[in-house]
Amino acid sequence: MAILARGAADLKTARETLAKGGLAVRDYVCDGSKAADITKTHDQIVADFGKIDVLVNNAGTARKMAFENITDEAWQEDLDL
């Protein structure tokens, strides 16, 4: 299993927690908002595992504001992420 996040410390904690449950996990530092990071990490994971069988994307943000106050720019930033 491969897990990705921007922060190495968070990844280490997640990997260690998952390993306690018996899962073999490799972690990769990757900023999902940057195409170059995604490409580089994808290529490394394919090199390490041979292929990707399942992808779960849990990237996102949470903005606390009334729906009618969300700007087009805010919507676009969320879609881009």
C-alpha positions as CSV (number, residue, x, y, z in Angstrom):
1,M,0.0,0.0,0.0
2,A,1.2,3.5,-0.8
3,I,0.1,6.6,1.1
4,L,0.8,10.2,0.1
5,A,0.7,13.5,1.9
6,R,2.5,16.8,2.0
7,G,4.0,16.3,5.4
8,A,6.7,13.7,6.1
9,A,6.0,13.6,9.8
10,D,2.2,13.0,9.2
11,L,3.1,10.2,6.7
12,K,5.5,8.6,9.2
13,T,2.8,8.5,11.9
14,A,0.2,7.1,9.5
15,R,2.6,4.5,8.2
16,E,3.5,3.4,11.7
17,T,-0.2,3.2,12.7
18,L,-1.1,1.2,9.7
19,A,1.9,-1.1,10.2
20,K,0.6,-2.0,13.7
21,G,-2.5,-3.4,11.9
22,G,-0.2,-5.6,9.8
23,L,-0.2,-3.6,6.6
24,A,2.9,-3.2,4.5
25,V,2.9,0.5,3.7
26,R,5.3,2.8,1.8
27,D,4.8,6.6,2.2
28,Y,5.5,9.3,-0.3
29,V,5.7,13.0,0.2
30,C,3.6,14.6,-2.5
31,D,1.7,17.9,-2.8
32,G,-1.5,16.9,-4.7
33,S,-2.0,20.5,-5.8
34,K,1.2,20.4,-8.0
35,A,1.1,18.5,-11.2
36,A,4.9,17.9,-11.2
37,D,4.7,16.3,-7.7
38,I,1.8,14.1,-8.8
39,T,3.7,12.9,-11.9
40,K,6.9,12.3,-10.0
41,T,5.2,10.3,-7.2
42,H,3.1,8.3,-9.7
43,D,6.2,7.3,-11.5
44,Q,7.9,6.3,-8.3
45,I,4.9,4.2,-7.1
46,V,4.7,2.4,-10.4
47,A,8.4,1.7,-10.2
48,D,8.0,0.4,-6.7
49,F,4.8,-1.6,-7.1
50,G,4.4,-2.3,-10.8
51,K,1.0,-0.7,-11.1
52,I,-1.8,1.0,-9.2
53,D,-4.8,-1.1,-8.6
54,V,-7.0,1.3,-6.6
55,L,-6.8,5.0,-6.0
56,V,-8.6,6.8,-3.1
57,N,-8.3,10.5,-3.3
58,N,-9.0,12.2,0.0
59,A,-7.5,15.6,-0.8
60,G,-9.5,18.6,0.0
61,T,-10.2,21.7,2.0
62,A,-13.0,22.9,4.2
63,R,-14.0,26.5,4.0
64,K,-16.3,27.8,6.7
65,M,-18.6,30.3,5.1
66,A,-22.2,30.5,4.0
67,F,-22.9,28.9,0.6
68,E,-24.0,32.1,-1.0
69,N,-20.7,33.7,-0.1
70,I,-18.4,31.2,-1.8
71,T,-16.6,32.9,-4.7
72,D,-16.0,31.4,-8.1
73,E,-12.3,31.5,-7.3
74,A,-12.8,29.5,-4.1
75,W,-14.8,26.9,-6.1
76,Q,-12.1,26.7,-8.7
77,E,-9.4,26.2,-6.1
78,D,-11.3,23.3,-4.6
79,L,-11.8,21.7,-8.1
80,D,-8.2,22.2,-8.9
81,L,-7.1,20.4,-5.8
